[in-house]
Amino acid sequence: MRGARLVASTQTAQPGEFIDFTLRFDNVGDQPLGNIVLIDNLTTRLEYVADSAQSSVKAEFAAQGNEGESLVLRWEITDPIEPGEGGIVRFRCRVW
């Protein structure tokens, strides 16, 4: 899968402020894609806001600790993505 792009709602934020992240992904190939997993490894300056994860396609979401004492956010896309199709995942974080 190519064509993934992460966009933040702001380029700068102060401690205590929130940032909304949007990740757009597209199947730009000519075959259906399965077994797709999207991962975002948060820095220690970002705290995931509980229950803010969303997906425009059916996906299993999980968050687990990482070595940097923050979280890894993981979406496992459950259905194949057909050629020319894609989706969006969104989440919110608070800046520390």
N, C-alpha and C positions, 0 to 999 in steps of 0.2 A: 504494500500500500504506500503510495506516495501522495503528496498533496495535503499533508497535515500542517496545520498552522495554529499556534497558540497566541491569543491576544488577551492583554490585561486591560481592565477598565480605566486604569490610570498608569502613567509612567513613573510617578512619584507618590509616596504615601508616608505619613508620619506614624510613629507607634500609636496603636489604638485604632487606627483607621482600617477600613475594609477595602479589599480589592476583589473584584469579580473576574474570574478567568474563564475564557471560552476556547475550547479546542475544536477546530473544524477538521474533519478527515474525509477524504474522498478516494474511491477506487477509480484510478485513472487508467487501469489496465483493461484487458478485454476478456478476463475470466472472473467468475465469482470468487471472492476471498472469504475464507473461514478461519477459525482459530485466531481471531484478532484480539489482542490485548493492548490497551492503552495504559501507560504508566506515567505518573508525574511524581517525581521525588522532591518533596518540599524542602526548602532551606530552613534552618533553625529560626529565621526571622519571620516565618509564616506559620500561623496556626490555622488549621482547617476548621471551618465553622460546621459543626455537626449538622447532618441532614441537609446540607446545601448541594450535594452532588445530584446532578440531573443528566439524563441522556435522552436524545431524540430517537434512539433505537433501543431495542431490548438489550439490556446489559446487566450483568451482576457486578455490583460495586463493593469494594472492600478497602479499608484503610488499615495500615499496620505500621508499627514503629520502624524507623530506619537507624543506621549507625550514627547519624547526626543528631539524634534525639529529637527528631521531627517525625513526619509521616510520609509513607509512600501511598499514593492514591492509585487505585487499579480498577479499570473497567474491563470486564471480559465480555465482548460482544457475542451474544448467543446465537444470532442468525447470520448467515453469509451476507456479505455486502456485494450486490450485483454491480457489474461494470457501469460507470457513470453515476452511481449513487454514493451516498456518504451519510454523514451525520454530525452531530454536535454534542459534546459533553461540556458541562459547566459546573463550576464550584466557586465557593467564596472562602477567602482567608482573611484573618486579622493580622496586621503587622505588629511585631513585637519591637 
